[in-house]
């Protein structure tokens, strides 16, 4: 019995390192980077753009709306998000785009889902 406890503990500790998940995340989720142009005067800036949306029964993003976008137009972000597929997401989904002298990360969160694209 001790062996099972140790094995379970070991798996819980290493699962984030190897990308395993005990949640209901799906390998069918598709999040991709898109071309989002940033003006030259913002090249050395640091900021985050955040959008929220729901998904339909097939995982396609719907009702995409801006939560925070201090510097850029919303259209490129919305077009990018609309091309994703998130069948494992439920409820409201948030997508955060990080700019730090270039696009550095997209983080997508929802109930039962947390994914990040570096």
N, C-alpha and C positions, 0 to 999 in steps of 0.2 A: 504494500500500500504506500509506503514511503517513496518508493521509486516512481509511482504514478504522480504523486504530488510534486516531486522534484522535476519530473519530465514536463508536467503542466507549467510549472513556474518557469522553467528554462524556455519553453516555447513562447510563453507570454513575454519574456524578456527579449528574445531575439526576433520575434515576429516583426516589430517595426524596422529592424535593421535589414531584413530580407524582403520586405514589402508584403508580407502576409497580412491578412485581416481576418478577425473573427466576426466582423460585422457583416451586413448584407451587401457590401459593395460588389459590383459586378465587373467582370472583365469586358462586358459589352458596353460599358460607359465609354464614350468617345469625346475627349476634350482636346482641341487642337489650338495651336498658336495661329494667329492671323496677322496680316500686315496692318499695323495701326501706326500711321505716320505721326511723328512728333516734330513740331516746329524746332528750328535750330536754336531759338532762344530758350528752349526747355531742355536742351541736351544735357546740361549739368544739374538739373533739378532732381528732386526726389519727391514722388507723390504716389498716391493710390487712387485708382478709379474702381468704384464698387457698383455692381448692378445686381438686381434681384429679379427672380422669375419663378414660375411654376413649370411643371412639365405635364404634357398630355399623357394619355395611356400608353403611348409608344416611347416615351422618354424625350420627346422633342420639346425644347424650351418654348414657352408661351408667356404672354404678358410680361415681356422684358421691360424693366424700368430702371432708371438711374436712381441710385442711392447717394452716391458721391462721385463727382467728376469735376474737379476744380478747373481744369485747363483745356481739355480737348472736347471735340464734338462727340455726341453719343452714338452717331450712326455706325461708325466702324466697330465699336464694341458690340452693339446690338446685332450687327450682321455676323460678327464672329460667333457670338453666343448662339444665334439661331441655327448655326451649322453643327452644333454639338448634339450628342445623343446621351441621355442620362437615365436609362431605364431603372436604375437602382435608387434614384432620388425620389423623395416624397416631401410634400409640403413646399414651403418656400425655400428656394435655393439662392445662395449668394455667390457671386463670382468677384474676386478681388484681383485686379491687375496691378502689379507693383512695377513702378519705374524708378530706377536708381542708376542714372547715367546709361540707360538702356532698359528694355523690358527684361525683368529678372525672374518673375514668377507669376503664375496664375494659381490662385487657391479657390477651390470650389467646395462649398459646405452646404449640407442639408441634413435632415434627420436620416441617419443611417449611411451617410456619405461624407467623406472628407478626402479630397484629392488635391494634389499639387503638381504643377508642371514647372520645373525649373527652367 
